[in-house]
Amino acid sequence: MIAVDGTKVHANASRDANLDYEQLAREILEEAKAVDAAEDELYGDARGDELPEQLATGEGRRAWLREAKRRLEAQREQEARPVPRSRPKRVREAKRRLEEELWTETRANAAYEHYRATGRMKNGRRLGAHSPPKPYTPPPTPEGRINTSDPDSRVVKGLRGFIQGYNAQAVTNEHQVVLAAEVMTAGGDFGHLEPMLDAARRELHAAGVQDVPGVVLADAGYWHHQQMERTIDRGTQVLIPPDTSKRKSPRPGWDGGLYALMRRVLASEHGGELYRQRQPMIEPVFGQTKHNRGMGRFHRRGRAAVRTEWRLITATHNLLKLHRHTLATA
């Protein structure tokens, strides 16, 4: 039996470092003006873009190209690009991401409008014959904000309000041993059930454990019809309540089918007994890590670096449990 849950961890960044597109563009222009002024002071009447000495000869150019190729190949081998150290580079990267998000949104809406205008239902009628889609008008500039200290981090809702951080996910067993640890940028837990189970299976297989988890426990935030059905098909039973503990009645439209089945299972004596083990299996791990060990904030920046840090934290958690178990047994 395993449990899946997530906790919000502060990023090595401040919420005040979130800027919109216009603020980013203004800072880039100001930085460009400062560079121009410095180059005028340095080069005088010269243009400043004269050919460097190492490129003036054929041999120098070949050596430079070999080194450039080596750097490119090394960059491709990296799992993810690290966050640039210089602020101007981070600002340009943040601006590029906002532009890419707007481009993606525009393309997706264009594809949807084309589908609605030309697609047909099973009876042959056009989808947009009576209700054509309202044309999408993209904004003049990208919307949203992005953090210039850690562009991968997001404003997420923690226990004490919104923070600049990450959604740190974990899978544990009944002994509070962490089987898998990942870091997500999305604040909610929706959609993370299957990726976390896949990560747990990989770790178990690497450790030589061939058994498939029999039951997975998660809170209502992980409810995802397709992922739950695929998990069951792979031999693992899923216990996830369709309603949060704060709701006094089912969500509108969340009735019948799998919703009703899961409510009946959790209301049964055996199902309820199993699900009540979720909280003591995983939530004390987060309390121990963040409160007792003081790991409430990441020290590194960028999702790849933070993911490595989170895995180190959870690995040391497991080592401490093994150490205490060994002492207690002795």
N, C-alpha and C positions, 0 to 999 in steps of 0.2 A: 504494500500500500504506500502510495506517495502523495504528496501535497504540493500544489503550485501556488505561488503568491508573489507579489511584488511590493517593493517599498520605494518611496521617493527619497533620493539622496541629493543633497546640495552639490551643484557643480562648482568648479573653481572659477566662478564668474558671478558678477552682480547683475541684478535685474535692471539696474540703471544703465547697463551697457547695451541694452536693446535699442536699436535705432531703426527708423524706417528708411525707405528708399531715398527720399529727398535728403535726409541727413547724411546718408552714406555718400551720395553723389556730391554733396557740398564739401564734405571732408576730403574726398578724392581730388576735387578741383583745387582746394586750398593747399593740399600737399603738392600738387603739380606746380602751382605757382611758386611755392617755396623752393622746389627743385630747380625750376628755371632761374630764379634769382641767384641761387647758389652756383649754378653752372656759369651764369654771366659773370659772377665775381671771380670764378676760378679760371675760366678760359678766355675771358676778355673778348677780342674780336673773332676768335676761333669759333667754329660751330659747336664743338663739343662732341660731335659724333664721328670724328675722324677714325680711320681704321686703326685698331690696336696694333702694337708692335708685333705681338705673337702671330697675327694673321697676315702680316705683310709678305711673308715668304710661303712657298708651297709646302715646305716641311712643317712650318708652324701651323698652317691651316689643317694639314692631315692630323697632326697631334691633337689639335683642338677638337676636330670632328670625332676622333677616337674617344676622347674623354667625354664629349657630349653624348655619344652613343652609350658609353658605359653607364653614365648617370641615368639615362632614360631606361635602360634595362633594369637597373637597380630599383628605380621607382615603380616599374611594372610589377616587380616581385613583392612589393610591400602589400600587406593586406588592405590597408586604407591609408590615405594621405594624412600625415600629421597636421595639426593646426599650426599655421605659420607663426614664427616667433615675433616677427615685426608687425606692428599695428597696421601700417599701410597695406601690407599683403592680406591681413585678416579682413580689413575693410573692403578691399576689392573682391575677396572671396565671398563675403557676405552679400555684396551687391550682385555678384554673378548668380548666387543661389536664388535670390529674389527674382531676378530676370528669368531664370530657368523655370521657376515655379509658375510664373505668369505664362510663359511659352507653352508649358505642359497643359495648363488649364485651358488655354485658348485652343490648342490642338484637340483636346478631349471634347470640348464643347462643339467644335466643328464636326468631329466624327459623329457625335450624338445627333446633331441637327440633320446631318446627311442620312443617318439611319432612320430617323423619324420621318424624313421626307420621302425616302425611297423604299424602306422596308415594308414587308407585308405580313399580315397575320396568317394563321393557319387556314382561314376561310378565303384567303386571296385578297382581302381588302387591304388598301394601303393604310399604314399606321397613322399617318398625318392627314388623312382625307378630311376629317371633321375637326380635328384639333391640332393644327400645325404647331410646331414648337416655336416659342418666342425667341427671336434671334438674340444671341448673346453678344453684348457689347463689352469688350474688354476694357478695363480701366486704362487711363493714359499712362500711368506708371504702376509698377508692381505694388500690391498692397501687403500688409503684414509688417512684422518687425523681426529682426534677427540679432543675435548677441555677437558683439564684436570681440569679446574675450574668448568665448567658446562657441563658435557657430553651430556646433552639433547639439548643444544643450537647448532645453525648452523651458518655458514657464509651465510648471506642473503643479497640481494641487496636492499638498501634503496634509498631514494631520492638523497643522496649525496655520493653514492658509497656503497661498500660492508662493512657490519658491522657484528660483532658477536652478534647474537640476535635471536629473535623469530618472527613469523608471528601472530600478535594479530588480531583476527577476531571479527566482531561485526555485529549485525542486528539492524537496527533502523526503527522507523516509521516516518511519515511526521512531527512529532513534535520534532524530534531528540532525542527521548527517546530510550535508548538501551534496546532491548528486549532479546538479548542473547549475550553472550561473551565467546569466546573460544580461546585457544592458540594452534597453530600448529607449528610443527618443520620444515615442508616443506616450502621453501621460496616462491613458487608460489601459486597462488590462485586456480589452476586447481584441481578439485575434492572436493572442500570445499563447493560447493553450497548446496548440499543435507544435509550434516551434520549440517550446520548452520541453515537451515530451520527446520530440526528436533529439534534442540536445541530451536529455537524460539517457535515452537509449544508446546514443553514441558513447557516452561516458561509461555506461555499464558494460557495453560490449568491449570497449578498450580495456576495462578492468577484468575481463574474463567472466563476467556475469551474463549467462545466457537466458536467465529467466525474464519473462515479460512482466512488467508491473500489472498486478491484478486489478487494482482499483486506483483511480486518481481522484483526489479531492481538490476542489477550488471554490472560491466564492462566486457570487452572482455576476461579477464583472467579467468573468471568463466565458459566459454563456455565448456559444457560437454554434448554431445548428450543424453546419457542414463539418466543422472540425470535431465536434462531439461524435457525430455519426461515423466519421472515418476512424476515430480513436476506438470506438466500440468494435468496428469491423476488424481492427488489428488485434483484438483480444483483450483490451483493457476496458473495464467498466468505468463509467464516468458518473460522479455524484456532484452536481452543481445545481444549487437552487435557482430557479428562474426569477425569484423575487429577492430583493435586498431585505435585510432584517428590519429596516426602517419602514417598509411598506406594510400597510394594514390590509391591502387588497391587491389582487393581481394587476399587472400592467395592462392597459387597454390593448386588446388584441392578442394578449399572451395567454391563450386558453386552449384547451383541447390538445390532442396529439402528444408530442414529447413534453410539452409544458405540464399537462395534467399527469402524465406518467411519472415525471420526475417528482412532482409534489406528492404523489401517492407513495413512491419509494422512500422519500425522505420522511414521510409521516409514519412509516412502518417502524416497528421496534428495531429490526436489524439495520435498516437504512439509516435511521436516526442515530443509532449507536456508532455506526461507522463514520458518519459525517461529523459527529461531535469530536472526533479525534483530529480534525483538520487544524483547528486553532492551536492546540498544544504541540502539534508536529512542526509547524513552520513559523508562527509569529514570535515565539521566544527566540528564535534564531536572529531575527531582525532586531529585537530588543537587546539581546546580548551584544550584537555587533555594533549597533549605533549608540546605545546608552553606556553599557559597561565597558566596551572597548574604545568608545569615543570616535567611531568611524562614521560620523554623520555628514561628512563632506569629502568629496574626492579631491585629491591633490593634483591630479593630472588633467589635461584638457584634450578634448576630442573623443569621439565614441570609441575608437580603437584602443586608445590609451586607457580610458576609463574602464572599458571591458576587461583589460588585462589587470587593472588594479582591483576590480571587483572579484575577479577569479582568485587573485592572491589573498584577498580578505577571507573569502569563503574557504579556501584551502587551509589557511591557518586556523580557521574555526574548526575544521575537521581534525587537524593535528592536535589542537587543544583537547577536543573530546576524546581522542584516542589516548592522549597522555593521561588524562584524568581517569579513564576507564582502566588503563594499565595499572595505575597507582591503587585504585580501589580494589582491583582483582588481587594485587599482590598483598 
